[in-house]
Amino acid sequence: MLPIHNANLPATENDILQVEHSMSCQLPTVYRRVLQEVNGVSLANGVLIYGTEELIERNETWEVEEYAKGYIAIGDDGGGMVFLMAIQGNDSSVFAVDSGDMNPQHATVVTMDLSKWLQNGCQ
């Protein structure tokens, strides 16, 4: 069982489409599926996976469009690391980048599979 601190109800298709429209992108398929199961989750280890309500604001705050073009911030660790996913394609990899840098070239691979990472409590 996931060490969940707090989880939201699933996002509706309309919630997801509104985010995609506002951000002028299509969310990564695997992240979209996560939102359809749980619209944001906070884990006991401090990891926060953004729901549709935080997604736009967090990506604007981190200035992802400017500093990590082609990526979307899907969460953070509460300690300065931001989790990114590539917008294009069906890649389910998650990368961690320092919030003060945000350059994907300086990111490290956290997992090659978002779903498995979540199932393992984002360890």
C-alpha positions in Angstrom: 0.0 0.0 0.0 1.2 3.5 -0.9 2.4 5.6 2.1 -0.1 8.3 1.2 -0.5 11.3 3.4 -3.3 12.8 1.3 -5.0 11.9 -2.0 -7.7 13.6 -4.0 -10.6 12.1 -5.9 -9.9 11.3 -9.6 -9.8 14.2 -12.1 -12.6 14.4 -14.6 -11.9 14.4 -18.3 -13.1 18.0 -18.3 -10.6 18.9 -15.6 -7.8 17.4 -17.6 -8.9 19.0 -20.9 -9.1 22.4 -19.2 -5.5 22.1 -18.0 -4.3 20.9 -21.5 -6.1 23.9 -23.1 -4.7 26.4 -20.6 -1.2 25.0 -21.0 -1.5 24.5 -24.8 -0.2 21.0 -24.5 -1.2 17.4 -24.2 -0.3 15.8 -20.9 1.9 12.7 -21.0 -0.3 9.7 -21.3 0.8 7.9 -18.2 0.5 11.1 -16.1 -3.0 11.6 -17.6 -3.9 8.1 -16.3 -2.6 8.9 -12.9 -4.8 12.0 -12.8 -7.8 9.8 -13.8 -7.1 7.6 -10.7 -6.1 10.3 -8.2 -6.1 14.1 -8.9 -3.0 14.9 -6.9 -1.4 13.0 -4.1 0.9 13.9 -1.1 3.1 11.1 0.1 4.4 10.6 3.7 8.0 11.1 2.4 7.2 14.7 1.2 6.7 13.9 -2.4 3.8 15.8 -4.0 2.3 14.8 -7.3 0.3 17.7 -8.7 -3.3 17.5 -9.4 -5.1 19.6 -12.0 -5.6 22.4 -9.5 -1.9 22.8 -8.8 -0.5 21.9 -12.2 -0.9 25.3 -14.0 0.2 27.4 -11.1 3.3 25.2 -10.3 4.4 25.2 -13.9 4.1 29.0 -14.0 5.9 29.4 -10.7 8.8 27.1 -11.8 8.8 28.9 -15.2 8.9 25.5 -16.9 7.8 26.8 -20.3 10.9 29.1 -20.3 13.6 27.0 -18.6 12.5 23.4 -19.4 10.7 23.7 -22.8 9.2 20.5 -23.9 8.7 19.3 -20.3 6.0 19.6 -17.6 6.5 19.7 -13.9 4.3 17.0 -12.4 5.4 17.3 -8.8 8.2 18.1 -6.3 9.9 16.6 -3.2 9.2 19.6 -0.9 12.9 20.1 -0.6 13.8 22.0 -3.8 13.7 19.2 -6.4 11.0 19.4 -9.2 9.8 16.3 -11.1 9.6 16.7 -14.8 8.1 14.6 -17.6 8.6 15.1 -21.4 5.4 16.4 -23.0 6.0 14.7 -26.4 5.6 11.0 -26.9 4.6 8.2 -24.6 7.7 8.2 -22.4 6.8 7.5 -18.8 10.2 8.6 -17.4 10.4 11.1 -14.6 13.4 13.4 -14.1 14.4 15.4 -11.0 15.9 18.9 -11.4 16.8 21.5 -8.9 14.1 24.3 -8.7 16.9 26.9 -8.9 18.2 25.5 -12.2 15.3 23.9 -14.1 17.6 22.9 -17.0 16.5 19.4 -18.2 20.1 18.8 -19.2 21.1 19.0 -15.5 18.2 16.6 -14.5 18.7 13.1 -13.2 16.4 10.2 -14.0 14.2 9.3 -11.1 12.4 6.4 -12.8 11.7 5.1 -16.2 8.1 4.3 -15.2 5.9 6.8 -13.3 3.3 4.2 -12.5 5.8 1.8 -10.9 7.5 4.7 -9.0 4.2 5.7 -7.5 3.3 2.1 -6.6 6.7 1.9 -4.7 5.9 5.1 -2.8 8.2 7.3 -4.9 11.3 5.8 -3.3 
